């Protein structure tokens, strides 16, 4: 990334923007990470959203709540897409070093409507899902995936891209290299979280 600005958690996660958020307390630091995700979606208002890394669906639930235009039940089936590996994929192949696991049923912790996509993020054809206005990249946390997934996101010319686990060196390097080709975006980290994001300069 050309320049990365660090902003404070409190400057983003305000009472107004965080209202109605689905709060995560299932892992240390997730409360702050996913409140930041919710508030970024609320602030920049992407019209459609693509997540890489459905897993149990807890993050997808946060996205659906943030993307909803209705108060009580999200109207998000045609506006939120989430990619995961095909059912039955051996998690020991995905995570040979045992660094992560995978749920028995993809998306089972998200009660809200969305469109589930199965496939490989490295070869993903996004054309059936266009336009895509926002991205949350939280797949396999290494250089190759972070770089490739970021380039895929950039190919859709979104208003915002959000990354999780930016404290991991491989993720940071992959994202940084990919974003060198995107001078029209402002790149930021949120202090006290593992969240990074890039937003089109004209929207700020």
C-alpha positions in Angstrom: 0.0 0.0 0.0 1.2 3.5 -0.8 0.3 5.0 2.6 -1.6 3.4 5.4 -3.4 5.7 7.8 -4.3 4.3 11.3 -7.6 5.5 12.7 -8.9 5.0 16.2 -11.5 2.4 17.0 -13.8 5.0 18.7 -13.7 7.3 15.7 -15.4 4.6 13.6 -17.4 2.6 16.1 -19.9 5.2 17.2 -23.2 4.6 18.9 -25.0 5.7 15.7 -23.1 3.4 13.4 -23.0 0.4 15.7 -26.7 0.4 16.5 -28.2 -3.0 15.8 -24.9 -4.7 15.2 -24.6 -8.5 15.7 -21.9 -8.6 18.4 -19.4 -11.5 18.4 -17.8 -12.7 21.7 -16.8 -16.2 20.5 -13.0 -15.4 20.2 -10.8 -12.8 21.9 -10.8 -9.6 19.9 -13.7 -10.5 17.7 -16.1 -8.1 19.4 -13.9 -5.2 18.2 -13.1 -6.6 14.8 -16.7 -7.3 13.8 -18.1 -4.1 15.3 -15.6 -2.4 13.0 -16.8 -4.4 10.1 -20.4 -3.5 10.8 -19.7 0.2 11.1 -17.7 0.3 7.9 -20.6 -1.2 6.0 -23.0 1.2 7.7 -20.8 4.2 7.0 -20.0 3.5 3.3 -23.3 1.8 2.4 -22.2 -0.7 -0.3 -25.2 -1.9 -2.3 -23.9 -5.5 -2.7 -21.3 -7.4 -0.7 -19.1 -10.4 -1.2 -17.5 -12.3 1.7 -14.6 -14.7 1.2 -14.6 -17.3 4.0 -18.1 -18.2 5.2 -17.0 -20.9 7.7 -19.7 -21.1 10.4 -21.5 -18.0 9.2 -21.0 -15.9 12.3 -19.3 -13.2 10.2 -21.9 -13.5 7.5 -24.5 -12.8 10.1 -22.7 -9.5 11.0 -22.6 -8.6 7.3 -26.3 -9.4 6.8 -27.3 -7.2 9.7 -25.2 -4.3 8.5 -26.4 -4.6 4.9 -30.1 -4.9 5.8 -32.4 -2.0 4.9 -35.1 -3.4 7.2 -35.2 -3.1 10.9 -36.3 -6.6 12.0 -35.4 -9.1 9.2 -32.6 -8.5 6.7 -33.5 -8.3 3.0 -30.2 -9.6 1.9 -30.5 -12.8 -0.2 -29.8 -10.9 -3.4 -27.3 -8.5 -1.9 -24.9 -10.6 0.2 -22.8 -13.4 -1.3 -20.4 -15.6 0.7 -17.8 -18.0 -0.7 -16.6 -21.1 1.0 -14.9 -24.4 0.0 -17.2 -27.1 -1.3 -18.9 -29.4 1.2 -16.8 -32.3 2.3 -13.5 -30.6 1.7 -10.8 -32.1 3.9 -9.8 -29.4 6.4 -6.4 -31.1 6.9 -5.7 -30.2 3.2 -6.9 -26.6 3.8 -4.9 -26.2 7.0 -2.0 -28.7 6.9 -0.4 -27.1 9.9 -3.6 -27.4 12.0 -3.8 -23.6 12.2 -7.6 -23.6 11.7 -10.6 -25.9 11.5 -13.8 -25.9 9.5 -17.4 -26.4 10.5 -19.4 -29.5 9.6 -22.0 -27.3 7.9 -21.1 -24.0 6.2 -23.0 -21.0 7.3 -25.0 -22.8 10.1 -24.6 -19.9 12.6 -26.2 -17.3 10.3 -30.0 -17.2 10.4 -30.4 -14.5 7.8 -30.9 -14.9 4.0 -27.8 -14.7 1.7 -26.5 -16.5 -1.3 -24.0 -19.2 -0.6 -21.2 -19.7 -3.2 -18.9 -22.7 -3.2 -15.5 -22.8 -5.0 -11.8 -21.9 -4.9 -11.1 -18.2 -4.3 -7.9 -18.4 -6.4 -9.9 -19.3 -9.5 -13.2 -17.5 -8.7 -15.2 -16.2 -11.6 -17.1 -13.2 -10.1 -19.0 -12.3 -13.3 -22.3 -14.0 -12.2 -22.4 -11.8 -9.0 -21.6 -8.4 -10.5 -21.9 -5.6 -9.5 -20.1 -6.1 -6.3 -19.7 -2.9 -4.3 -18.0 -4.2 -1.1 -15.8 -7.1 0.0 -14.8 -8.8 3.2 -11.7 -11.0 2.7 -11.3 -13.5 5.5 -10.2 -16.7 3.7 -6.9 -18.6 4.1 -4.5 -16.3 5.8 -1.4 -16.4 3.7 0.4 -14.3 1.1 -0.8 -16.1 -2.0 -4.5 -16.0 -1.1 -4.5 -12.5 0.3 -2.9 -11.1 -2.8 -5.1 -13.1 -5.3 -8.3 -12.4 -3.4 -7.5 -8.7 -3.2 -6.8 -8.5 -7.0 -10.1 -10.3 -7.6 -11.9 -7.8 -5.4 -10.2 -4.8 -7.2 -11.4 -6.2 -10.6 -15.0 -5.5 -9.6 -14.2 -1.8 -8.9 -15.8 -1.8 -5.4 -16.3 1.2 -3.2 -14.7 -0.7 -0.2 -12.6 -3.7 0.5 -12.2 -4.9 4.2 -9.7 -7.5 5.4 -9.5 -9.5 8.5 -6.3 -10.7 10.2 -4.1 -7.9 8.9 -1.7 -8.6 11.8 -0.5 -11.8 9.9 2.6 -11.0 7.9 1.6 -13.0 4.9 -1.8 -11.3 4.7 -0.3 -7.9 5.1 2.3 -8.5 2.4 -0.2 -9.9 -0.1 -2.7 -7.1 0.4 0.1 -4.4 0.3 1.4 -5.8 -3.0 -2.0 -6.0 -4.6 -3.0 -2.5 -3.6 0.0 -1.0 -5.3 -2.1 -1.2 -8.5 -4.9 0.8 -6.9 -3.9 4.4 -6.4 -7.6 5.5 -6.2 -8.1 4.0 -2.8 -7.3 5.3 0.6 -5.8 2.5 2.8 -6.4 2.3 6.6 -5.9 0.2 9.7 -8.2 0.4 12.7 -6.3 0.6 15.9 -7.1 -2.1 18.5 -8.4 -4.5 15.8 -7.2 -6.9 13.1 -9.1 -5.0 10.5 -7.7 -3.1 7.5 -9.7 -1.5 4.7 -9.4 0.4 1.5 -12.1 2.9 0.3 -12.3 4.9 -2.9 -10.8 8.3 -2.3 -13.8 10.1 -3.8 -16.1 8.6 -1.1 -14.1 10.2 1.8 
